[in-house]
């Protein structure tokens, strides 16, 4: 298993430890929301900061979108995570124009700032 290393080649934190920390934060957040029916375990992925796919992504999104190396010069790695909805949320009947009330509740619960106008 790979791990993040500092410039001397010493392991900083193993991927397993990083995944465990992210999972812990997500689980604690879901417990605080008191809605375990909305979210599943997070997926965690790693990439090189200079991965060419970030250039492709920028071309698709626009010049305003920063690549990891533009945001943090000298960055070596990117850690991404995704918190999926439960099957119950995904399969909820579409009761509003763009989804269901359960889906809307899940979106607002996990990232309330994104929905403030």
Biopython code that builds the backbone (N, CA, C, O; Angstrom):
import numpy as np
from Bio.PDB.StructureBuilder import StructureBuilder

atoms = [
    (1, "UNK", "N", (0.837, -1.180, 0.000)),
    (1, "UNK", "CA", (0.000, 0.000, 0.000)),
    (1, "UNK", "C", (0.880, 1.241, 0.000)),
    (1, "UNK", "O", (1.842, 1.325, 0.764)),
    (2, "UNK", "N", (0.554, 2.196, -0.850)),
    (2, "UNK", "CA", (1.311, 3.440, -0.919)),
    (2, "UNK", "C", (1.030, 4.298, 0.306)),
    (2, "UNK", "O", (0.026, 4.122, 0.995)),
    (3, "UNK", "N", (1.924, 5.211, 0.553)),
    (3, "UNK", "CA", (1.703, 6.178, 1.617)),
    (3, "UNK", "C", (2.291, 7.510, 1.187)),
    (3, "UNK", "O", (3.132, 7.570, 0.290)),
    (4, "UNK", "N", (1.846, 8.566, 1.827)),
    (4, "UNK", "CA", (2.400, 9.881, 1.542)),
    (4, "UNK", "C", (3.759, 9.971, 2.210)),
    (4, "UNK", "O", (3.930, 9.518, 3.342)),
    (5, "UNK", "N", (4.718, 10.548, 1.521)),
    (5, "UNK", "CA", (6.068, 10.663, 2.066)),
    (5, "UNK", "C", (6.528, 12.109, 2.033)),
    (5, "UNK", "O", (6.097, 12.892, 1.186)),
    (6, "UNK", "N", (7.409, 12.454, 2.967)),
    (6, "UNK", "CA", (7.992, 13.789, 2.934)),
    (6, "UNK", "C", (9.206, 13.780, 2.018)),
    (6, "UNK", "O", (9.505, 12.754, 1.407)),
    (7, "UNK", "N", (9.911, 14.904, 1.908)),
    (7, "UNK", "CA", (11.020, 14.997, 0.953)),
    (7, "UNK", "C", (12.171, 14.052, 1.277)),
    (7, "UNK", "O", (13.005, 13.779, 0.413)),
    (8, "UNK", "N", (12.230, 13.552, 2.502)),
    (8, "UNK", "CA", (13.272, 12.599, 2.884)),
    (8, "UNK", "C", (12.844, 11.159, 2.631)),
    (8, "UNK", "O", (13.586, 10.223, 2.928)),
    (9, "UNK", "N", (11.645, 10.985, 2.082)),
    (9, "UNK", "CA", (11.160, 9.647, 1.786)),
    (9, "UNK", "C", (10.525, 8.942, 2.971)),
    (9, "UNK", "O", (10.194, 7.760, 2.877)),
    (10, "UNK", "N", (10.349, 9.638, 4.075)),
    (10, "UNK", "CA", (9.721, 9.015, 5.245)),
    (10, "UNK", "C", (8.208, 9.110, 5.127)),
    (10, "UNK", "O", (7.672, 10.125, 4.683)),
    (11, "UNK", "N", (7.527, 8.047, 5.527)),
    (11, "UNK", "CA", (6.068, 8.045, 5.485)),
    (11, "UNK", "C", (5.514, 9.093, 6.441)),
    (11, "UNK", "O", (5.912, 9.168, 7.603)),
    (12, "UNK", "N", (4.601, 9.889, 5.936)),
    (12, "UNK", "CA", (3.922, 10.872, 6.769)),
    (12, "UNK", "C", (2.677, 10.225, 7.364)),
    (12, "UNK", "O", (2.467, 10.244, 8.576)),
    (13, "UNK", "N", (1.873, 9.664, 6.505)),
    (13, "UNK", "CA", (0.646, 9.022, 6.944)),
    (13, "UNK", "C", (0.258, 8.021, 5.866)),
    (13, "UNK", "O", (0.279, 8.346, 4.679)),
    (14, "UNK", "N", (-0.091, 6.825, 6.264)),
    (14, "UNK", "CA", (-0.480, 5.823, 5.279)),
    (14, "UNK", "C", (-1.850, 6.154, 4.704)),
    (14, "UNK", "O", (-2.649, 6.846, 5.335)),
    (15, "UNK", "N", (-2.110, 5.659, 3.515)),
    (15, "UNK", "CA", (-3.416, 5.872, 2.890)),
    (15, "UNK", "C", (-4.526, 5.337, 3.780)),
    (15, "UNK", "O", (-5.596, 5.937, 3.875)),
    (16, "UNK", "N", (-4.273, 4.215, 4.429)),
    (16, "UNK", "CA", (-5.285, 3.614, 5.304)),
    (16, "UNK", "C", (-5.633, 4.577, 6.440)),
    (16, "UNK", "O", (-6.804, 4.726, 6.789)),
    (17, "UNK", "N", (-4.630, 5.224, 7.011)),
    (17, "UNK", "CA", (-4.851, 6.176, 8.100)),
    (17, "UNK", "C", (-5.629, 7.394, 7.592)),
    (17, "UNK", "O", (-6.534, 7.879, 8.271)),
    (18, "UNK", "N", (-5.282, 7.884, 6.414)),
    (18, "UNK", "CA", (-5.994, 9.023, 5.824)),
    (18, "UNK", "C", (-7.457, 8.657, 5.603)),
    (18, "UNK", "O", (-8.353, 9.420, 5.964)),
    (19, "UNK", "N", (-7.698, 7.488, 5.011)),
    (19, "UNK", "CA", (-9.066, 7.037, 4.760)),
    (19, "UNK", "C", (-9.837, 6.903, 6.065)),
    (19, "UNK", "O", (-11.012, 7.264, 6.136)),
    (20, "UNK", "N", (-9.185, 6.388, 7.087)),
    (20, "UNK", "CA", (-9.814, 6.229, 8.393)),
    (20, "UNK", "C", (-10.195, 7.586, 8.989)),
    (20, "UNK", "O", (-11.274, 7.730, 9.563)),
    (21, "UNK", "N", (-9.317, 8.574, 8.856)),
    (21, "UNK", "CA", (-9.598, 9.920, 9.371)),
    (21, "UNK", "C", (-10.778, 10.556, 8.635)),
    (21, "UNK", "O", (-11.667, 11.130, 9.262)),
    (22, "UNK", "N", (-10.784, 10.453, 7.318)),
    (22, "UNK", "CA", (-11.886, 11.013, 6.524)),
    (22, "UNK", "C", (-13.189, 10.317, 6.888)),
    (22, "UNK", "O", (-14.212, 10.969, 7.094)),
    (23, "UNK", "N", (-13.150, 8.995, 6.965)),
    (23, "UNK", "CA", (-14.342, 8.228, 7.320)),
    (23, "UNK", "C", (-14.857, 8.641, 8.693)),
    (23, "UNK", "O", (-16.065, 8.779, 8.887)),
    (24, "UNK", "N", (-13.966, 8.834, 9.630)),
    (24, "UNK", "CA", (-14.336, 9.246, 10.981)),
    (24, "UNK", "C", (-15.044, 10.600, 10.978)),
    (24, "UNK", "O", (-16.060, 10.776, 11.651)),
    (25, "UNK", "N", (-14.508, 11.545, 10.224)),
    (25, "UNK", "CA", (-15.116, 12.876, 10.136)),
    (25, "UNK", "C", (-16.515, 12.786, 9.534)),
    (25, "UNK", "O", (-17.448, 13.414, 10.034)),
    (26, "UNK", "N", (-16.663, 12.009, 8.466)),
    (26, "UNK", "CA", (-17.972, 11.855, 7.817)),
    (26, "UNK", "C", (-18.957, 11.185, 8.770)),
    (26, "UNK", "O", (-20.091, 11.643, 8.908)),
    (27, "UNK", "N", (-18.537, 10.113, 9.427)),
    (27, "UNK", "CA", (-19.420, 9.399, 10.359)),
    (27, "UNK", "C", (-19.848, 10.324, 11.494)),
    (27, "UNK", "O", (-21.024, 10.349, 11.857)),
    (28, "UNK", "N", (-18.910, 11.082, 12.058)),
    (28, "UNK", "CA", (-19.251, 12.022, 13.135)),
    (28, "UNK", "C", (-20.242, 13.075, 12.655)),
    (28, "UNK", "O", (-21.175, 13.423, 13.378)),
    (29, "UNK", "N", (-20.046, 13.582, 11.446)),
    (29, "UNK", "CA", (-20.941, 14.597, 10.891)),
    (29, "UNK", "C", (-22.344, 14.033, 10.688)),
    (29, "UNK", "O", (-23.334, 14.688, 11.011)),
    (30, "UNK", "N", (-22.426, 12.817, 10.152)),
    (30, "UNK", "CA", (-23.727, 12.175, 9.931)),
    (30, "UNK", "C", (-24.416, 11.913, 11.271)),
    (30, "UNK", "O", (-25.633, 12.066, 11.383)),
    (31, "UNK", "N", (-23.646, 11.519, 12.285)),
    (31, "UNK", "CA", (-24.227, 11.312, 13.619)),
    (31, "UNK", "C", (-24.769, 12.619, 14.187)),
    (31, "UNK", "O", (-25.837, 12.636, 14.798)),
    (32, "UNK", "N", (-24.033, 13.718, 13.988)),
    (32, "UNK", "CA", (-24.499, 15.029, 14.454)),
    (32, "UNK", "C", (-25.795, 15.430, 13.760)),
    (32, "UNK", "O", (-26.658, 16.062, 14.370)),
    (33, "UNK", "N", (-25.935, 15.067, 12.493)),
    (33, "UNK", "CA", (-27.159, 15.364, 11.746)),
    (33, "UNK", "C", (-28.311, 14.475, 12.192)),
    (33, "UNK", "O", (-29.478, 14.787, 11.952)),
    (34, "UNK", "N", (-27.975, 13.369, 12.840)),
    (34, "UNK", "CA", (-28.955, 12.369, 13.273)),
    (34, "UNK", "C", (-29.744, 11.819, 12.082)),
    (34, "UNK", "O", (-30.946, 11.571, 12.180)),
    (35, "UNK", "N", (-29.047, 11.632, 10.953)),
    (35, "UNK", "CA", (-29.674, 11.115, 9.745)),
    (35, "UNK", "C", (-28.799, 10.049, 9.082)),
    (35, "UNK", "O", (-28.315, 10.260, 7.970)),
    (36, "UNK", "N", (-28.589, 8.911, 9.744)),
    (36, "UNK", "CA", (-27.765, 7.857, 9.142)),
    (36, "UNK", "C", (-28.405, 7.248, 7.895)),
    (36, "UNK", "O", (-27.753, 6.516, 7.150)),
    (37, "UNK", "N", (-29.680, 7.554, 7.674)),
    (37, "UNK", "CA", (-30.385, 7.019, 6.509)),
    (37, "UNK", "C", (-30.048, 7.770, 5.217)),
    (37, "UNK", "O", (-30.492, 7.372, 4.141)),
    (38, "UNK", "N", (-29.270, 8.850, 5.313)),
    (38, "UNK", "CA", (-28.998, 9.663, 4.129)),
    (38, "UNK", "C", (-27.687, 9.333, 3.414)),
    (38, "UNK", "O", (-27.600, 9.488, 2.196)),
    (39, "UNK", "N", (-26.663, 8.882, 4.149)),
    (39, "UNK", "CA", (-25.326, 8.754, 3.565)),
    (39, "UNK", "C", (-24.672, 7.407, 3.837)),
    (39, "UNK", "O", (-24.923, 6.762, 4.855)),
    (40, "UNK", "N", (-23.815, 6.999, 2.885)),
    (40, "UNK", "CA", (-23.013, 5.778, 3.042)),
    (40, "UNK", "C", (-21.565, 6.161, 3.324)),
    (40, "UNK", "O", (-21.224, 7.342, 3.402)),
    (41, "UNK", "N", (-20.731, 5.157, 3.474)),
    (41, "UNK", "CA", (-19.298, 5.381, 3.711)),
    (41, "UNK", "C", (-18.690, 6.151, 2.543)),
    (41, "UNK", "O", (-19.067, 5.939, 1.391)),
    (42, "UNK", "N", (-17.752, 7.043, 2.843)),
    (42, "UNK", "CA", (-17.129, 7.815, 1.762)),
    (42, "UNK", "C", (-16.162, 6.979, 0.931)),
    (42, "UNK", "O", (-15.574, 6.013, 1.417)),
    (43, "UNK", "N", (-16.014, 7.367, -0.319)),
    (43, "UNK", "CA", (-14.984, 6.814, -1.199)),
    (43, "UNK", "C", (-13.808, 7.785, -1.143)),
    (43, "UNK", "O", (-14.001, 9.000, -1.174)),
    (44, "UNK", "N", (-12.600, 7.252, -1.062)),
    (44, "UNK", "CA", (-11.404, 8.088, -1.023)),
    (44, "UNK", "C", (-10.499, 7.675, -2.176)),
    (44, "UNK", "O", (-10.302, 6.486, -2.427)),
    (45, "UNK", "N", (-9.950, 8.666, -2.874)),
    (45, "UNK", "CA", (-9.052, 8.380, -3.998)),
    (45, "UNK", "C", (-7.861, 9.335, -3.949)),
    (45, "UNK", "O", (-7.919, 10.404, -3.342)),
    (46, "UNK", "N", (-6.801, 8.921, -4.595)),
    (46, "UNK", "CA", (-5.557, 9.686, -4.600)),
    (46, "UNK", "C", (-5.102, 9.884, -6.038)),
    (46, "UNK", "O", (-5.356, 9.047, -6.905)),
    (47, "UNK", "N", (-4.430, 10.997, -6.277)),
    (47, "UNK", "CA", (-3.832, 11.222, -7.595)),
    (47, "UNK", "C", (-2.594, 12.090, -7.431)),
    (47, "UNK", "O", (-2.388, 12.724, -6.396)),
    (48, "UNK", "N", (-1.788, 12.102, -8.462)),
    (48, "UNK", "CA", (-0.635, 12.998, -8.497)),
    (48, "UNK", "C", (-1.166, 14.407, -8.776)),
    (48, "UNK", "O", (-2.087, 14.572, -9.576)),
    (49, "UNK", "N", (-0.606, 15.401, -8.135)),
    (49, "UNK", "CA", (-1.075, 16.780, -8.310)),
    (49, "UNK", "C", (-0.904, 17.273, -9.743)),
    (49, "UNK", "O", (-1.652, 18.138, -10.198)),
    (50, "UNK", "N", (0.083, 16.722, -10.455)),
    (50, "UNK", "CA", (0.313, 17.166, -11.834)),
    (50, "UNK", "C", (-0.291, 16.215, -12.868)),
    (50, "UNK", "O", (0.116, 16.218, -14.030)),
    (51, "UNK", "N", (-1.249, 15.411, -12.448)),
    (51, "UNK", "CA", (-1.930, 14.483, -13.360)),
    (51, "UNK", "C", (-2.535, 15.274, -14.522)),
    (51, "UNK", "O", (-3.200, 16.288, -14.309)),
    (52, "UNK", "N", (-2.306, 14.816, -15.728)),
    (52, "UNK", "CA", (-2.763, 15.505, -16.941)),
    (52, "UNK", "C", (-4.288, 15.647, -16.986)),
    (52, "UNK", "O", (-4.802, 16.533, -17.670)),
    (53, "UNK", "N", (-5.014, 14.792, -16.269)),
    (53, "UNK", "CA", (-6.483, 14.882, -16.275)),
    (53, "UNK", "C", (-6.983, 16.183, -15.653)),
    (53, "UNK", "O", (-8.089, 16.625, -15.962)),
    (54, "UNK", "N", (-6.185, 16.805, -14.782)),
    (54, "UNK", "CA", (-6.578, 18.105, -14.231)),
    (54, "UNK", "C", (-6.559, 19.183, -15.313)),
    (54, "UNK", "O", (-7.366, 20.111, -15.278)),
    (55, "UNK", "N", (-5.650, 19.064, -16.261)),
    (55, "UNK", "CA", (-5.613, 19.993, -17.400)),
    (55, "UNK", "C", (-6.851, 19.785, -18.265)),
    (55, "UNK", "O", (-7.463, 20.751, -18.721)),
    (56, "UNK", "N", (-7.218, 18.531, -18.490)),
    (56, "UNK", "CA", (-8.425, 18.220, -19.266)),
    (56, "UNK", "C", (-9.666, 18.752, -18.558)),
    (56, "UNK", "O", (-10.567, 19.295, -19.197)),
    (57, "UNK", "N", (-9.711, 18.596, -17.243)),
    (57, "UNK", "CA", (-10.842, 19.084, -16.458)),
    (57, "UNK", "C", (-10.954, 20.604, -16.564)),
    (57, "UNK", "O", (-12.049, 21.142, -16.726)),
    (58, "UNK", "N", (-9.830, 21.284, -16.474)),
    (58, "UNK", "CA", (-9.816, 22.746, -16.592)),
    (58, "UNK", "C", (-10.323, 23.180, -17.965)),
    (58, "UNK", "O", (-11.054, 24.164, -18.072)),
    (59, "UNK", "N", (-9.941, 22.451, -19.015)),
    (59, "UNK", "CA", (-10.401, 22.772, -20.372)),
    (59, "UNK", "C", (-11.922, 22.621, -20.476)),
    (59, "UNK", "O", (-12.575, 23.385, -21.188)),
    (60, "UNK", "N", (-12.480, 21.648, -19.775)),
    (60, "UNK", "CA", (-13.928, 21.429, -19.793)),
    (60, "UNK", "C", (-14.679, 22.469, -18.965)),
    (60, "UNK", "O", (-15.747, 22.932, -19.365)),
    (61, "UNK", "N", (-14.122, 22.832, -17.815)),
    (61, "UNK", "CA", (-14.816, 23.725, -16.887)),
    (61, "UNK", "C", (-14.583, 25.190, -17.227)),
    (61, "UNK", "O", (-15.528, 25.977, -17.269)),
    (62, "UNK", "N", (-13.343, 25.553, -17.466)),
    (62, "UNK", "CA", (-13.010, 26.942, -17.781)),
    (62, "UNK", "C", (-11.693, 27.345, -17.148)),
    (62, "UNK", "O", (-11.205, 26.701, -16.220)),
    (63, "UNK", "N", (-11.127, 28.424, -17.670)),
    (63, "UNK", "CA", (-9.827, 28.893, -17.182)),
    (63, "UNK", "C", (-9.839, 29.301, -15.716)),
    (63, "UNK", "O", (-8.800, 29.282, -15.055)),
    (64, "UNK", "N", (-11.001, 29.666, -15.208)),
    (64, "UNK", "CA", (-11.097, 30.083, -13.809)),
    (64, "UNK", "C", (-10.876, 28.914, -12.851)),
    (64, "UNK", "O", (-10.558, 29.124, -11.681)),
    (65, "UNK", "N", (-11.042, 27.692, -13.336)),
    (65, "UNK", "CA", (-10.875, 26.503, -12.492)),
    (65, "UNK", "C", (-9.385, 26.210, -12.318)),
    (65, "UNK", "O", (-8.678, 25.976, -13.298)),
    (66, "UNK", "N", (-8.914, 26.224, -11.089)),
    (66, "UNK", "CA", (-7.493, 26.021, -10.828)),
    (66, "UNK", "C", (-7.136, 24.546, -10.722)),
    (66, "UNK", "O", (-7.865, 23.755, -10.123)),
    (67, "UNK", "N", (-6.008, 24.194, -11.311)),
    (67, "UNK", "CA", (-5.452, 22.855, -11.150)),
    (67, "UNK", "C", (-4.784, 22.802, -9.772)),
    (67, "UNK", "O", (-4.433, 23.845, -9.221)),
    (68, "UNK", "N", (-4.606, 21.608, -9.213)),
    (68, "UNK", "CA", (-3.980, 21.507, -7.889)),
    (68, "UNK", "C", (-2.641, 22.235, -7.795)),
    (68, "UNK", "O", (-2.358, 22.885, -6.788)),
    (69, "UNK", "N", (-1.819, 22.132, -8.833)),
    (69, "UNK", "CA", (-0.502, 22.778, -8.799)),
    (69, "UNK", "C", (-0.591, 24.296, -8.929)),
    (69, "UNK", "O", (0.348, 25.000, -8.558)),
    (70, "UNK", "N", (-1.701, 24.808, -9.449)),
    (70, "UNK", "CA", (-1.913, 26.256, -9.503)),
    (70, "UNK", "C", (-2.408, 26.764, -8.154)),
    (70, "UNK", "O", (-2.057, 27.861, -7.719)),
    (71, "UNK", "N", (-3.213, 25.960, -7.514)),
    (71, "UNK", "CA", (-3.763, 26.325, -6.211)),
    (71, "UNK", "C", (-2.699, 26.228, -5.122)),
    (71, "UNK", "O", (-2.593, 27.105, -4.266)),
    (72, "UNK", "N", (-1.917, 25.158, -5.163)),
    (72, "UNK", "CA", (-0.859, 24.923, -4.178)),
    (72, "UNK", "C", (0.437, 24.570, -4.899)),
    (72, "UNK", "O", (0.741, 23.389, -5.071)),
    (73, "UNK", "N", (1.200, 25.565, -5.322)),
    (73, "UNK", "CA", (2.459, 25.268, -6.016)),
    (73, "UNK", "C", (3.329, 24.341, -5.159)),
    (73, "UNK", "O", (3.478, 24.544, -3.953)),
    (74, "UNK", "N", (3.886, 23.347, -5.794)),
    (74, "UNK", "CA", (4.708, 22.380, -5.064)),
    (74, "UNK", "C", (3.927, 21.183, -4.556)),
    (74, "UNK", "O", (4.510, 20.253, -3.998)),
    (75, "UNK", "N", (2.602, 21.194, -4.746)),
    (75, "UNK", "CA", (1.791, 20.052, -4.306)),
    (75, "UNK", "C", (2.211, 18.804, -5.066)),
    (75, "UNK", "O", (2.521, 18.871, -6.256)),
    (76, "UNK", "N", (2.220, 17.684, -4.390)),
    (76, "UNK", "CA", (2.613, 16.411, -5.004)),
    (76, "UNK", "C", (1.422, 15.476, -5.174)),
    (76, "UNK", "O", (1.343, 14.736, -6.155)),
    (77, "UNK", "N", (0.490, 15.509, -4.211)),
    (77, "UNK", "CA", (-0.632, 14.565, -4.212)),
    (77, "UNK", "C", (-1.945, 15.294, -3.989)),
    (77, "UNK", "O", (-1.981, 16.387, -3.423)),
    (78, "UNK", "N", (-3.018, 14.670, -4.442)),
    (78, "UNK", "CA", (-4.371, 15.162, -4.201)),
    (78, "UNK", "C", (-5.150, 14.027, -3.559)),
    (78, "UNK", "O", (-5.110, 12.888, -4.024)),
    (79, "UNK", "N", (-5.853, 14.348, -2.494)),
    (79, "UNK", "CA", (-6.729, 13.379, -1.844)),
    (79, "UNK", "C", (-8.148, 13.867, -2.086)),
    (79, "UNK", "O", (-8.491, 14.993, -1.724)),
    (80, "UNK", "N", (-8.974, 13.026, -2.696)),
    (80, "UNK", "CA", (-10.366, 13.373, -2.976)),
    (80, "UNK", "C", (-11.266, 12.412, -2.229)),
    (80, "UNK", "O", (-10.925, 11.245, -2.032)),
    (81, "UNK", "N", (-12.419, 12.911, -1.814)),
    (81, "UNK", "CA", (-13.396, 12.003, -1.215)),
    (81, "UNK", "C", (-14.792, 12.364, -1.701)),
    (81, "UNK", "O", (-15.073, 13.505, -2.070)),
    (82, "UNK", "N", (-15.654, 11.359, -1.690)),
    (82, "UNK", "CA", (-17.032, 11.499, -2.151)),
    (82, "UNK", "C", (-17.914, 10.785, -1.140)),
    (82, "UNK", "O", (-17.642, 9.644, -0.768)),
    (83, "UNK", "N", (-18.970, 11.458, -0.697)),
    (83, "UNK", "CA", (-19.900, 10.865, 0.264)),
    (83, "UNK", "C", (-21.185, 10.512, -0.484)),
    (83, "UNK", "O", (-21.984, 11.399, -0.785)),
    (84, "UNK", "N", (-21.396, 9.226, -0.787)),
    (84, "UNK", "CA", (-22.579, 8.838, -1.565)),
    (84, "UNK", "C", (-23.851, 8.789, -0.714)),
    (84, "UNK", "O", (-23.814, 8.529, 0.489)),
    (85, "UNK", "N", (-24.965, 9.046, -1.377)),
    (85, "UNK", "CA", (-26.266, 8.899, -0.735)),
    (85, "UNK", "C", (-26.577, 7.418, -0.547)),
    (85, "UNK", "O", (-26.010, 6.562, -1.226)),
    (86, "UNK", "N", (-27.482, 7.131, 0.379)),
    (86, "UNK", "CA", (-27.954, 5.757, 0.551)),
    (86, "UNK", "C", (-28.889, 5.407, -0.608)),
    (86, "UNK", "O", (-29.345, 6.279, -1.347)),
    (87, "UNK", "N", (-29.154, 4.145, -0.740)),
    (87, "UNK", "CA", (-30.070, 3.666, -1.781)),
    (87, "UNK", "C", (-31.453, 4.301, -1.594)),
    (87, "UNK", "O", (-32.138, 4.618, -2.566)),
    (88, "UNK", "N", (-31.847, 4.479, -0.336)),
    (88, "UNK", "CA", (-33.144, 5.086, -0.020)),
    (88, "UNK", "C", (-33.258, 6.487, -0.633)),
    (88, "UNK", "O", (-34.301, 6.842, -1.182)),
    (89, "UNK", "N", (-32.204, 7.267, -0.539)),
    (89, "UNK", "CA", (-32.209, 8.626, -1.101)),
    (89, "UNK", "C", (-32.250, 8.563, -2.624)),
    (89, "UNK", "O", (-33.019, 9.281, -3.262)),
    (90, "UNK", "N", (-31.425, 7.707, -3.196)),
    (90, "UNK", "CA", (-31.342, 7.591, -4.656)),
    (90, "UNK", "C", (-32.671, 7.142, -5.250)),
    (90, "UNK", "O", (-33.087, 7.638, -6.297)),
    (91, "UNK", "N", (-33.334, 6.210, -4.586)),
    (91, "UNK", "CA", (-34.576, 5.645, -5.125)),
    (91, "UNK", "C", (-35.837, 6.372, -4.662)),
    (91, "UNK", "O", (-36.944, 5.968, -5.018)),
    (92, "UNK", "N", (-35.687, 7.430, -3.879)),
    (92, "UNK", "CA", (-36.856, 8.167, -3.395)),
    (92, "UNK", "C", (-37.665, 8.679, -4.585)),
    (92, "UNK", "O", (-37.104, 9.113, -5.591)),
    (93, "UNK", "N", (-38.994, 8.622, -4.457)),
    (93, "UNK", "CA", (-39.840, 9.096, -5.562)),
    (93, "UNK", "C", (-39.552, 10.561, -5.888)),
    (93, "UNK", "O", (-39.365, 11.389, -4.997)),
    (94, "UNK", "N", (-39.521, 10.853, -7.162)),
    (94, "UNK", "CA", (-39.279, 12.234, -7.598)),
    (94, "UNK", "C", (-40.552, 13.040, -7.353)),
    (94, "UNK", "O", (-41.535, 12.924, -8.085)),
    (95, "UNK", "N", (-40.506, 13.856, -6.308)),
    (95, "UNK", "CA", (-41.686, 14.609, -5.904)),
    (95, "UNK", "C", (-41.568, 16.099, -6.186)),
    (95, "UNK", "O", (-42.547, 16.837, -6.067)),
    (96, "UNK", "N", (-40.372, 16.542, -6.561)),
    (96, "UNK", "CA", (-40.164, 17.941, -6.925)),
    (96, "UNK", "C", (-39.460, 17.970, -8.272)),
    (96, "UNK", "O", (-39.022, 16.931, -8.765)),
    (97, "UNK", "N", (-39.350, 19.137, -8.866)),
    (97, "UNK", "CA", (-38.846, 19.254, -10.236)),
    (97, "UNK", "C", (-37.499, 18.574, -10.464)),
    (97, "UNK", "O", (-37.337, 17.881, -11.468)),
    (98, "UNK", "N", (-36.536, 18.744, -9.574)),
    (98, "UNK", "CA", (-35.190, 18.214, -9.809)),
    (98, "UNK", "C", (-34.831, 17.056, -8.883)),
    (98, "UNK", "O", (-33.646, 16.806, -8.663)),
    (99, "UNK", "N", (-35.791, 16.355, -8.347)),
    (99, "UNK", "CA", (-35.477, 15.229, -7.470)),
    (99, "UNK", "C", (-36.579, 14.981, -6.470)),
    (99, "UNK", "O", (-37.763, 15.132, -6.770)),
    (100, "UNK", "N", (-36.172, 14.598, -5.279)),
    (100, "UNK", "CA", (-37.145, 14.317, -4.227)),
    (100, "UNK", "C", (-36.843, 15.190, -3.015)),
    (100, "UNK", "O", (-35.770, 15.784, -2.913)),
    (101, "UNK", "N", (-37.803, 15.259, -2.101)),
    (101, "UNK", "CA", (-37.578, 16.014, -0.873)),
    (101, "UNK", "C", (-36.445, 15.387, -0.064)),
    (101, "UNK", "O", (-35.652, 16.099, 0.551)),
    (102, "UNK", "N", (-36.368, 14.049, -0.063)),
    (102, "UNK", "CA", (-35.304, 13.360, 0.669)),
    (102, "UNK", "C", (-33.938, 13.701, 0.069)),
    (102, "UNK", "O", (-32.979, 13.944, 0.802)),
    (103, "UNK", "N", (-33.851, 13.719, -1.253)),
    (103, "UNK", "CA", (-32.602, 14.089, -1.927)),
    (103, "UNK", "C", (-32.208, 15.525, -1.572)),
    (103, "UNK", "O", (-31.044, 15.798, -1.277)),
    (104, "UNK", "N", (-33.174, 16.435, -1.603)),
    (104, "UNK", "CA", (-32.903, 17.838, -1.264)),
    (104, "UNK", "C", (-32.428, 17.962, 0.179)),
    (104, "UNK", "O", (-31.501, 18.717, 0.470)),
    (105, "UNK", "N", (-33.062, 17.222, 1.077)),
    (105, "UNK", "CA", (-32.649, 17.247, 2.486)),
    (105, "UNK", "C", (-31.212, 16.756, 2.644)),
    (105, "UNK", "O", (-30.432, 17.336, 3.399)),
    (106, "UNK", "N", (-30.867, 15.689, 1.931)),
    (106, "UNK", "CA", (-29.505, 15.150, 2.003)),
    (106, "UNK", "C", (-28.498, 16.172, 1.484)),
    (106, "UNK", "O", (-27.456, 16.381, 2.105)),
    (107, "UNK", "N", (-28.793, 16.805, 0.362)),
    (107, "UNK", "CA", (-27.879, 17.811, -0.212)),
    (107, "UNK", "C", (-27.665, 18.974, 0.740)),
    (107, "UNK", "O", (-26.531, 19.393, 0.970)),
    (108, "UNK", "N", (-28.733, 19.486, 1.285)),
    (108, "UNK", "CA", (-28.641, 20.638, 2.176)),
    (108, "UNK", "C", (-27.963, 20.258, 3.491)),
    (108, "UNK", "O", (-27.236, 21.068, 4.068)),
    (109, "UNK", "N", (-28.194, 19.041, 3.968)),
    (109, "UNK", "CA", (-27.591, 18.595, 5.229)),
    (109, "UNK", "C", (-26.086, 18.493, 5.146)),
    (109, "UNK", "O", (-25.383, 18.889, 6.076)),
    (110, "UNK", "N", (-25.581, 17.968, 4.040)),
    (110, "UNK", "CA", (-24.142, 17.715, 3.933)),
    (110, "UNK", "C", (-23.367, 18.975, 3.550)),
    (110, "UNK", "O", (-22.188, 19.094, 3.885)),
    (111, "UNK", "N", (-24.007, 19.916, 2.857)),
    (111, "UNK", "CA", (-23.290, 21.120, 2.422)),
    (111, "UNK", "C", (-24.235, 22.322, 2.415)),
    (111, "UNK", "O", (-24.586, 22.827, 1.349)),
    (112, "UNK", "N", (-24.648, 22.783, 3.603)),
    (112, "UNK", "CA", (-25.652, 23.854, 3.662)),
    (112, "UNK", "C", (-25.204, 25.174, 3.044)),
    (112, "UNK", "O", (-26.042, 25.919, 2.536)),
    (113, "UNK", "N", (-23.929, 25.481, 3.071)),
    (113, "UNK", "CA", (-23.439, 26.760, 2.539)),
    (113, "UNK", "C", (-23.685, 26.880, 1.041)),
    (113, "UNK", "O", (-23.922, 27.979, 0.541)),
    (114, "UNK", "N", (-23.632, 25.776, 0.330)),
    (114, "UNK", "CA", (-23.813, 25.798, -1.121)),
    (114, "UNK", "C", (-25.230, 26.205, -1.522)),
    (114, "UNK", "O", (-25.463, 26.572, -2.673)),
    (115, "UNK", "N", (-26.170, 26.144, -0.593)),
    (115, "UNK", "CA", (-27.563, 26.410, -0.935)),
    (115, "UNK", "C", (-28.083, 27.717, -0.353)),
    (115, "UNK", "O", (-29.288, 27.968, -0.375)),
    (116, "UNK", "N", (-27.194, 28.546, 0.162)),
    (116, "UNK", "CA", (-27.596, 29.847, 0.696)),
    (116, "UNK", "C", (-27.446, 30.890, -0.405)),
    (116, "UNK", "O", (-26.402, 30.976, -1.052)),
    (117, "UNK", "N", (-28.479, 31.667, -0.609)),
    (117, "UNK", "CA", (-28.398, 32.720, -1.639)),
    (117, "UNK", "C", (-28.148, 34.057, -0.996)),
    (117, "UNK", "O", (-28.048, 35.068, -1.692)),
]
sb = StructureBuilder()
sb.init_structure("model")
sb.init_model(0)
sb.init_chain("A")
sb.init_seg("    ")
for serial, (resi, resn, name, xyz) in enumerate(atoms, 1):
    if name == "N":
        sb.init_residue(resn, " ", resi, " ")
    sb.init_atom(name, np.array(xyz, "f"), 0.0, 1.0, " ", f" {name:<3s}", serial, name[0])
structure = sb.get_structure()
